Amino acid sequence: MRGRAALDWWAERFTQFGIEHDGVQTRGEDGHAVLAFRDPEGQRLELWDEQGKLSGTPWQKSPVPAEMAIRGLYGVRFTIKGLERTEQLLTGVLGFQRAGSYQLAGGHDVLIYEVGPGGPGAEVHLEVRPDLPFARPAIGGVHHVAFRTPDDGQHALWRARIAEAGAHPTQVIDRFYFHSIYFREPGGILCEIATDGPGFATDEDPATLGESLALPPFLEPHRREIEANLKPITPVAFANQA
């Protein structure tokens, strides 16, 4: 989203819906505005003022005004016990470079690494916390972090590079909409590299993408079971407060 006014709008919206948040704060040398909050399961999330650098198009049917809309993923933060080996994987294998730092409200430093042209959508942030225990997979946690590559040829090269570095990538897995490999960075966080294609428009019209549940062919026999276990994206508690 763009501008401090948009973050102020979201802070008011979070308060209206009873979402726990820290208020709008500034970070880093450039005074970047950010709004940290927690979802109902305790997952830590943040909205950043992306300063007009993300090109995502706001969803036209959203109840959120376009000028306040979320425009993409700014970056992802890894919380790790030690810096050296994870930094080596990012910079020596995956092609990232260190691009700055900022400090969290609790006084912990976070290092910024960027890839390609850098900036929003191309950053990994590393928070080094040797005092914390290892996380356990559970409700409210992020399962893995995905990076993108344009085609199968580049995908194969990345797999070979990661294997050579000793990160033990999986075999290429066909997800129907894209092809994936998975590996763990030295801190234990699961990472994925996925191809851009064939793409989510393979079996849906882009104009109505996401309006119904589309399943790849290998999951279609399980549709009834999958649909029976789906929960509404918008919790009833929130809807009642609107």
C-alpha positions as protocol buffer text, in pm:
chain_id: "A"
residue {
  index: 1
  type: MET
  ca { x: 0 y: 0 z: 0 }
}
residue {
  index: 2
  type: ARG
  ca { x: 110 y: 355 z: -56 }
}
residue {
  index: 3
  type: GLY
  ca { x: 160 y: 627 z: 199 }
}
residue {
  index: 4
  type: ARG
  ca { x: 125 y: 680 z: 573 }
}
residue {
  index: 5
  type: ALA
  ca { x: -242 y: 768 z: 525 }
}
residue {
  index: 6
  type: ALA
  ca { x: -312 y: 414 z: 401 }
}
residue {
  index: 7
  type: LEU
  ca { x: -146 y: 259 z: 707 }
}
residue {
  index: 8
  type: ASP
  ca { x: -341 y: 493 z: 937 }
}
residue {
  index: 9
  type: TRP
  ca { x: -659 y: 377 z: 762 }
}
residue {
  index: 10
  type: TRP
  ca { x: -568 y: 12 z: 820 }
}
residue {
  index: 11
  type: ALA
  ca { x: -482 y: 73 z: 1186 }
}
residue {
  index: 12
  type: GLU
  ca { x: -831 y: 217 z: 1236 }
}
residue {
  index: 13
  type: ARG
  ca { x: -984 y: -78 z: 1049 }
}
residue {
  index: 14
  type: PHE
  ca { x: -793 y: -328 z: 1265 }
}
residue {
  index: 15
  type: THR
  ca { x: -916 y: -155 z: 1579 }
}
residue {
  index: 16
  type: GLN
  ca { x: -1273 y: -166 z: 1447 }
}
residue {
  index: 17
  type: PHE
  ca { x: -1252 y: -541 z: 1390 }
}
residue {
  index: 18
  type: GLY
  ca { x: -1067 y: -617 z: 1713 }
}
residue {
  index: 19
  type: ILE
  ca { x: -738 y: -713 z: 1546 }
}
residue {
  index: 20
  type: GLU
  ca { x: -435 y: -675 z: 1775 }
}
residue {
  index: 21
  type: HIS
  ca { x: -180 y: -434 z: 1626 }
}
residue {
  index: 22
  type: ASP
  ca { x: 114 y: -214 z: 1729 }
}
residue {
  index: 23
  type: GLY
  ca { x: 12 y: 107 z: 1556 }
}
residue {
  index: 24
  type: VAL
  ca { x: 202 y: 268 z: 1269 }
}
residue {
  index: 25
  type: GLN
  ca { x: 577 y: 287 z: 1332 }
}
residue {
  index: 26
  type: THR
  ca { x: 885 y: 389 z: 1133 }
}
residue {
  index: 27
  type: ARG
  ca { x: 1192 y: 174 z: 1072 }
}
residue {
  index: 28
  type: GLY
  ca { x: 1530 y: 194 z: 905 }
}
residue {
  index: 29
  type: GLU
  ca { x: 1738 y: 478 z: 773 }
}
residue {
  index: 30
  type: ASP
  ca { x: 1464 y: 585 z: 532 }
}
residue {
  index: 31
  type: GLY
  ca { x: 1197 y: 600 z: 805 }
}
residue {
  index: 32
  type: HIS
  ca { x: 987 y: 330 z: 642 }
}
residue {
  index: 33
  type: ALA
  ca { x: 628 y: 323 z: 777 }
}
residue {
  index: 34
  type: VAL
  ca { x: 502 y: -18 z: 891 }
}
residue {
  index: 35
  type: LEU
  ca { x: 199 y: -155 z: 1074 }
}
residue {
  index: 36
  type: ALA
  ca { x: 258 y: -482 z: 1263 }
}
residue {
  index: 37
  type: PHE
  ca { x: -39 y: -698 z: 1365 }
}
residue {
  index: 38
  type: ARG
  ca { x: -137 y: -1054 z: 1459 }
}
residue {
  index: 39
  type: ASP
  ca { x: -400 y: -1270 z: 1294 }
}
residue {
  index: 40
  type: PRO
  ca { x: -653 y: -1466 z: 1510 }
}
residue {
  index: 41
  type: GLU
  ca { x: -410 y: -1760 z: 1535 }
}
residue {
  index: 42
  type: GLY
  ca { x: -119 y: -1544 z: 1650 }
}
residue {
  index: 43
  type: GLN
  ca { x: 69 y: -1528 z: 1321 }
}
residue {
  index: 44
  type: ARG
  ca { x: 283 y: -1213 z: 1302 }
}
residue {
  index: 45
  type: LEU
  ca { x: 216 y: -1005 z: 991 }
}
residue {
  index: 46
  type: GLU
  ca { x: 297 y: -652 z: 877 }
}
residue {
  index: 47
  type: LEU
  ca { x: 170 y: -396 z: 628 }
}
residue {
  index: 48
  type: TRP
  ca { x: 442 y: -178 z: 475 }
}
residue {
  index: 49
  type: ASP
  ca { x: 427 y: 151 z: 289 }
}
residue {
  index: 50
  type: GLU
  ca { x: 576 y: 23 z: -38 }
}
residue {
  index: 51
  type: GLN
  ca { x: 635 y: 380 z: -158 }
}
residue {
  index: 52
  type: GLY
  ca { x: 488 y: 324 z: -503 }
}
residue {
  index: 53
  type: LYS
  ca { x: 734 y: 48 z: -598 }
}
residue {
  index: 54
  type: LEU
  ca { x: 494 y: -249 z: -624 }
}
residue {
  index: 55
  type: SER
  ca { x: 296 y: -285 z: -945 }
}
residue {
  index: 56
  type: GLY
  ca { x: 18 y: -514 z: -821 }
}
residue {
  index: 57
  type: THR
  ca { x: -337 y: -428 z: -925 }
}
residue {
  index: 58
  type: PRO
  ca { x: -591 y: -402 z: -640 }
}
residue {
  index: 59
  type: TRP
  ca { x: -886 y: -641 z: -654 }
}
residue {
  index: 60
  type: GLN
  ca { x: -1172 y: -445 z: -810 }
}
residue {
  index: 61
  type: LYS
  ca { x: -1444 y: -619 z: -604 }
}
residue {
  index: 62
  type: SER
  ca { x: -1278 y: -554 z: -268 }
}
residue {
  index: 63
  type: PRO
  ca { x: -1463 y: -348 z: -4 }
}
residue {
  index: 64
  type: VAL
  ca { x: -1128 y: -176 z: 60 }
}
residue {
  index: 65
  type: PRO
  ca { x: -1086 y: 148 z: -142 }
}
residue {
  index: 66
  type: ALA
  ca { x: -828 y: 110 z: -420 }
}
residue {
  index: 67
  type: GLU
  ca { x: -607 y: 384 z: -277 }
}
residue {
  index: 68
  type: MET
  ca { x: -579 y: 187 z: 49 }
}
residue {
  index: 69
  type: ALA
  ca { x: -547 y: -159 z: -109 }
}
residue {
  index: 70
  type: ILE
  ca { x: -272 y: -414 z: -55 }
}
residue {
  index: 71
  type: ARG
  ca { x: -60 y: -435 z: -372 }
}
residue {
  index: 72
  type: GLY
  ca { x: 163 y: -737 z: -318 }
}
residue {
  index: 73
  type: LEU
  ca { x: 407 y: -914 z: -89 }
}
residue {
  index: 74
  type: TYR
  ca { x: 683 y: -681 z: 29 }
}
residue {
  index: 75
  type: GLY
  ca { x: 919 y: -939 z: 177 }
}
residue {
  index: 76
  type: VAL
  ca { x: 952 y: -1227 z: 420 }
}
residue {
  index: 77
  type: ARG
  ca { x: 1131 y: -1249 z: 756 }
}
residue {
  index: 78
  type: PHE
  ca { x: 1327 y: -1553 z: 870 }
}
residue {
  index: 79
  type: THR
  ca { x: 1381 y: -1590 z: 1245 }
}
residue {
  index: 80
  type: ILE
  ca { x: 1699 y: -1794 z: 1288 }
}
residue {
  index: 81
  type: LYS
  ca { x: 1944 y: -1888 z: 1564 }
}
residue {
  index: 82
  type: GLY
  ca { x: 2264 y: -1812 z: 1374 }
}
residue {
  index: 83
  type: LEU
  ca { x: 2347 y: -1581 z: 1082 }
}
residue {
  index: 84
  type: GLU
  ca { x: 2655 y: -1722 z: 910 }
}
residue {
  index: 85
  type: ARG
  ca { x: 2526 y: -2033 z: 733 }
}
residue {
  index: 86
  type: THR
  ca { x: 2188 y: -1886 z: 632 }
}
residue {
  index: 87
  type: GLU
  ca { x: 2360 y: -1573 z: 500 }
}
residue {
  index: 88
  type: GLN
  ca { x: 2600 y: -1790 z: 301 }
}
residue {
  index: 89
  type: LEU
  ca { x: 2310 y: -1974 z: 138 }
}
residue {
  index: 90
  type: LEU
  ca { x: 2135 y: -1648 z: 48 }
}
residue {
  index: 91
  type: THR
  ca { x: 2441 y: -1465 z: -84 }
}
residue {
  index: 92
  type: GLY
  ca { x: 2665 y: -1748 z: -202 }
}
residue {
  index: 93
  type: VAL
  ca { x: 2402 y: -1976 z: -358 }
}
residue {
  index: 94
  type: LEU
  ca { x: 2075 y: -1790 z: -419 }
}
residue {
  index: 95
  type: GLY
  ca { x: 2225 y: -1461 z: -539 }
}
residue {
  index: 96
  type: PHE
  ca { x: 2103 y: -1223 z: -267 }
}
residue {
  index: 97
  type: GLN
  ca { x: 2305 y: -930 z: -135 }
}
residue {
  index: 98
  type: ARG
  ca { x: 2282 y: -743 z: 193 }
}
residue {
  index: 99
  type: ALA
  ca { x: 2092 y: -418 z: 146 }
}
residue {
  index: 100
  type: GLY
  ca { x: 2038 y: -263 z: 489 }
}
residue {
  index: 101
  type: SER
  ca { x: 1890 y: -322 z: 831 }
}
residue {
  index: 102
  type: TYR
  ca { x: 1632 y: -200 z: 1081 }
}
residue {
  index: 103
  type: GLN
  ca { x: 1543 y: -258 z: 1444 }
}
residue {
  index: 104
  type: LEU
  ca { x: 1224 y: -408 z: 1583 }
}
residue {
  index: 105
  type: ALA
  ca { x: 1034 y: -260 z: 1876 }
}
residue {
  index: 106
  type: GLY
  ca { x: 1194 y: -511 z: 2115 }
}
residue {
  index: 107
  type: GLY
  ca { x: 1544 y: -395 z: 2016 }
}
residue {
  index: 108
  type: HIS
  ca { x: 1630 y: -687 z: 1788 }
}
residue {
  index: 109
  type: ASP
  ca { x: 1817 y: -608 z: 1467 }
}
residue {
  index: 110
  type: VAL
  ca { x: 1690 y: -735 z: 1131 }
}
residue {
  index: 111
  type: LEU
  ca { x: 1919 y: -759 z: 826 }
}
residue {
  index: 112
  type: ILE
  ca { x: 1773 y: -702 z: 477 }
}
residue {
  index: 113
  type: TYR
  ca { x: 1884 y: -909 z: 177 }
}
residue {
  index: 114
  type: GLU
  ca { x: 1763 y: -842 z: -176 }
}
residue {
  index: 115
  type: VAL
  ca { x: 1777 y: -1027 z: -506 }
}
residue {
  index: 116
  type: GLY
  ca { x: 1763 y: -903 z: -866 }
}
residue {
  index: 117
  type: PRO
  ca { x: 1658 y: -538 z: -880 }
}
residue {
  index: 118
  type: GLY
  ca { x: 1579 y: -551 z: -508 }
}
residue {
  index: 119
  type: GLY
  ca { x: 1311 y: -358 z: -328 }
}
residue {
  index: 120
  type: PRO
  ca { x: 956 y: -471 z: -252 }
}
residue {
  index: 121
  type: GLY
  ca { x: 879 y: -824 z: -362 }
}
residue {
  index: 122
  type: ALA
  ca { x: 1248 y: -921 z: -376 }
}
residue {
  index: 123
  type: GLU
  ca { x: 1361 y: -915 z: -12 }
}
residue {
  index: 124
  type: VAL
  ca { x: 1437 y: -1164 z: 264 }
}
residue {
  index: 125
  type: HIS
  ca { x: 1481 y: -1022 z: 615 }
}
residue {
  index: 126
  type: LEU
  ca { x: 1687 y: -1213 z: 874 }
}
residue {
  index: 127
  type: GLU
  ca { x: 1616 y: -1175 z: 1245 }
}
residue {
  index: 128
  type: VAL
  ca { x: 1885 y: -1357 z: 1446 }
}
residue {
  index: 129
  type: ARG
  ca { x: 1744 y: -1483 z: 1778 }
}
residue {
  index: 130
  type: PRO
  ca { x: 1969 y: -1743 z: 1948 }
}
residue {
  index: 131
  type: ASP
  ca { x: 1755 y: -1704 z: 2263 }
}
residue {
  index: 132
  type: LEU
  ca { x: 1444 y: -1857 z: 2106 }
}
residue {
  index: 133
  type: PRO
  ca { x: 1360 y: -2230 z: 2090 }
}
residue {
  index: 134
  type: PHE
  ca { x: 1313 y: -2402 z: 1756 }
}
residue {
  index: 135
  type: ALA
  ca { x: 963 y: -2358 z: 1618 }
}
residue {
  index: 136
  type: ARG
  ca { x: 723 y: -2649 z: 1581 }
}
residue {
  index: 137
  type: PRO
  ca { x: 482 y: -2677 z: 1286 }
}
residue {
  index: 138
  type: ALA
  ca { x: 132 y: -2586 z: 1404 }
}
residue {
  index: 139
  type: ILE
  ca { x: -181 y: -2388 z: 1323 }
}
residue {
  index: 140
  type: GLY
  ca { x: -90 y: -2024 z: 1271 }
}
residue {
  index: 141
  type: GLY
  ca { x: 255 y: -2093 z: 1127 }
}
residue {
  index: 142
  type: VAL
  ca { x: 392 y: -2046 z: 776 }
}
residue {
  index: 143
  type: HIS
  ca { x: 464 y: -2383 z: 614 }
}
residue {
  index: 144
  type: HIS
  ca { x: 725 y: -2265 z: 363 }
}
residue {
  index: 145
  type: VAL
  ca { x: 855 y: -1970 z: 163 }
}
residue {
  index: 146
  type: ALA
  ca { x: 843 y: -1984 z: -217 }
}
residue {
  index: 147
  type: PHE
  ca { x: 1074 y: -1819 z: -468 }
}
residue {
  index: 148
  type: ARG
  ca { x: 994 y: -1801 z: -840 }
}
residue {
  index: 149
  type: THR
  ca { x: 1189 y: -1886 z: -1155 }
}
residue {
  index: 150
  type: PRO
  ca { x: 1066 y: -1833 z: -1512 }
}
residue {
  index: 151
  type: ASP
  ca { x: 1084 y: -2178 z: -1671 }
}
residue {
  index: 152
  type: ASP
  ca { x: 1185 y: -2543 z: -1640 }
}
residue {
  index: 153
  type: GLY
  ca { x: 1534 y: -2481 z: -1779 }
}
residue {
  index: 154
  type: GLN
  ca { x: 1618 y: -2226 z: -1509 }
}
residue {
  index: 155
  type: HIS
  ca { x: 1445 y: -2447 z: -1254 }
}
residue {
  index: 156
  type: ALA
  ca { x: 1679 y: -2738 z: -1333 }
}
residue {
  index: 157
  type: LEU
  ca { x: 1983 y: -2512 z: -1302 }
}
residue {
  index: 158
  type: TRP
  ca { x: 1870 y: -2392 z: -959 }
}
residue {
  index: 159
  type: ARG
  ca { x: 1815 y: -2748 z: -842 }
}
residue {
  index: 160
  type: ALA
  ca { x: 2167 y: -2845 z: -948 }
}
residue {
  index: 161
  type: ARG
  ca { x: 2317 y: -2537 z: -782 }
}
residue {
  index: 162
  type: ILE
  ca { x: 2136 y: -2601 z: -453 }
}
residue {
  index: 163
  type: ALA
  ca { x: 2232 y: -2970 z: -457 }
}
residue {
  index: 164
  type: GLU
  ca { x: 2597 y: -2878 z: -518 }
}
residue {
  index: 165
  type: ALA
  ca { x: 2582 y: -2651 z: -213 }
}
residue {
  index: 166
  type: GLY
  ca { x: 2467 y: -2945 z: 1 }
}
residue {
  index: 167
  type: ALA
  ca { x: 2114 y: -2820 z: 71 }
}
residue {
  index: 168
  type: HIS
  ca { x: 1954 y: -3150 z: -47 }
}
residue {
  index: 169
  type: PRO
  ca { x: 1670 y: -3031 z: -274 }
}
residue {
  index: 170
  type: THR
  ca { x: 1381 y: -3265 z: -353 }
}
residue {
  index: 171
  type: GLN
  ca { x: 1315 y: -3404 z: -696 }
}
residue {
  index: 172
  type: VAL
  ca { x: 1105 y: -3180 z: -923 }
}
residue {
  index: 173
  type: ILE
  ca { x: 739 y: -3211 z: -820 }
}
residue {
  index: 174
  type: ASP
  ca { x: 462 y: -3146 z: -1072 }
}
residue {
  index: 175
  type: ARG
  ca { x: 195 y: -2930 z: -907 }
}
residue {
  index: 176
  type: PHE
  ca { x: -2 y: -2897 z: -1235 }
}
residue {
  index: 177
  type: TYR
  ca { x: -1 y: -2516 z: -1212 }
}
residue {
  index: 178
  type: PHE
  ca { x: 378 y: -2505 z: -1166 }
}
residue {
  index: 179
  type: HIS
  ca { x: 681 y: -2727 z: -1096 }
}
residue {
  index: 180
  type: SER
  ca { x: 851 y: -2717 z: -756 }
}
residue {
  index: 181
  type: ILE
  ca { x: 1159 y: -2817 z: -565 }
}
residue {
  index: 182
  type: TYR
  ca { x: 1193 y: -2790 z: -187 }
}
residue {
  index: 183
  type: PHE
  ca { x: 1493 y: -2757 z: 45 }
}
residue {
  index: 184
  type: ARG
  ca { x: 1569 y: -2629 z: 396 }
}
residue {
  index: 185
  type: GLU
  ca { x: 1798 y: -2340 z: 469 }
}
residue {
  index: 186
  type: PRO
  ca { x: 2051 y: -2406 z: 751 }
}
residue {
  index: 187
  type: GLY
  ca { x: 1814 y: -2272 z: 1016 }
}
residue {
  index: 188
  type: GLY
  ca { x: 1553 y: -2533 z: 923 }
}
residue {
  index: 189
  type: ILE
  ca { x: 1306 y: -2309 z: 735 }
}
residue {
  index: 190
  type: LEU
  ca { x: 1149 y: -2487 z: 437 }
}
residue {
  index: 191
  type: CYS
  ca { x: 1198 y: -2308 z: 104 }
}
residue {
  index: 192
  type: GLU
  ca { x: 1055 y: -2373 z: -241 }
}
residue {
  index: 193
  type: ILE
  ca { x: 1155 y: -2267 z: -590 }
}
residue {
  index: 194
  type: ALA
  ca { x: 862 y: -2281 z: -833 }
}
residue {
  index: 195
  type: THR
  ca { x: 826 y: -2211 z: -1204 }
}
residue {
  index: 196
  type: ASP
  ca { x: 601 y: -1931 z: -1328 }
}
residue {
  index: 197
  type: GLY
  ca { x: 413 y: -2165 z: -1560 }
}
residue {
  index: 198
  type: PRO
  ca { x: 193 y: -2322 z: -1672 }
}
residue {
  index: 199
  type: GLY
  ca { x: 10 y: -2079 z: -1438 }
}
residue {
  index: 200
  type: PHE
  ca { x: -318 y: -2053 z: -1250 }
}
residue {
  index: 201
  type: ALA
  ca { x: -507 y: -1953 z: -1565 }
}
residue {
  index: 202
  type: THR
  ca { x: -450 y: -2302 z: -1705 }
}
residue {
  index: 203
  type: ASP
  ca { x: -798 y: -2418 z: -1605 }
}
residue {
  index: 204
  type: GLU
  ca { x: -974 y: -2091 z: -1513 }
}
residue {
  index: 205
  type: ASP
  ca { x: -1068 y: -1764 z: -1678 }
}
residue {
  index: 206
  type: PRO
  ca { x: -844 y: -1491 z: -1526 }
}
residue {
  index: 207
  type: ALA
  ca { x: -1152 y: -1267 z: -1494 }
}
residue {
  index: 208
  type: THR
  ca { x: -1311 y: -1509 z: -1245 }
}
residue {
  index: 209
  type: LEU
  ca { x: -996 y: -1658 z: -1096 }
}
residue {
  index: 210
  type: GLY
  ca { x: -1053 y: -1778 z: -742 }
}
residue {
  index: 211
  type: GLU
  ca { x: -1431 y: -1744 z: -738 }
}
residue {
  index: 212
  type: SER
  ca { x: -1471 y: -2122 z: -720 }
}
residue {
  index: 213
  type: LEU
  ca { x: -1250 y: -2405 z: -595 }
}
residue {
  index: 214
  type: ALA
  ca { x: -1024 y: -2523 z: -877 }
}
residue {
  index: 215
  type: LEU
  ca { x: -831 y: -2845 z: -816 }
}
residue {
  index: 216
  type: PRO
  ca { x: -552 y: -3006 z: -1019 }
}
residue {
  index: 217
  type: PRO
  ca { x: -650 y: -3335 z: -1181 }
}
residue {
  index: 218
  type: PHE
  ca { x: -473 y: -3549 z: -921 }
}
residue {
  index: 219
  type: LEU
  ca { x: -688 y: -3397 z: -644 }
}
residue {
  index: 220
  type: GLU
  ca { x: -1019 y: -3391 z: -830 }
}
residue {
  index: 221
  type: PRO
  ca { x: -1120 y: -3740 z: -701 }
}
residue {
  index: 222
  type: HIS
  ca { x: -1098 y: -3597 z: -347 }
}
residue {
  index: 223
  type: ARG
  ca { x: -1308 y: -3284 z: -415 }
}
residue {
  index: 224
  type: ARG
  ca { x: -1598 y: -3382 z: -186 }
}
residue {
  index: 225
  type: GLU
  ca { x: -1365 y: -3449 z: 108 }
}
residue {
  index: 226
  type: ILE
  ca { x: -1166 y: -3129 z: 50 }
}
residue {
  index: 227
  type: GLU
  ca { x: -1475 y: -2909 z: 21 }
}
residue {
  index: 228
  type: ALA
  ca { x: -1625 y: -3064 z: 336 }
}
residue {
  index: 229
  type: ASN
  ca { x: -1324 y: -2950 z: 538 }
}
residue {
  index: 230
  type: LEU
  ca { x: -1298 y: -2594 z: 405 }
}
residue {
  index: 231
  type: LYS
  ca { x: -1371 y: -2306 z: 641 }
}
residue {
  index: 232
  type: PRO
  ca { x: -1484 y: -1954 z: 544 }
}
residue {
  index: 233
  type: ILE
  ca { x: -1193 y: -1715 z: 488 }
}
residue {
  index: 234
  type: THR
  ca { x: -1374 y: -1440 z: 681 }
}
residue {
  index: 235
  type: PRO
  ca { x: -1440 y: -1553 z: 1043 }
}
residue {
  index: 236
  type: VAL
  ca { x: -1799 y: -1506 z: 1158 }
}
residue {
  index: 237
  type: ALA
  ca { x: -1678 y: -1303 z: 1454 }
}
residue {
  index: 238
  type: PHE
  ca { x: -1534 y: -1042 z: 1217 }
}
residue {
  index: 239
  type: ALA
  ca { x: -1839 y: -1040 z: 991 }
}
residue {
  index: 240
  type: ASN
  ca { x: -2066 y: -971 z: 1288 }
}
residue {
  index: 241
  type: GLN
  ca { x: -1865 y: -661 z: 1375 }
}
residue {
  index: 242
  type: ALA
  ca { x: -1872 y: -513 z: 1027 }
}
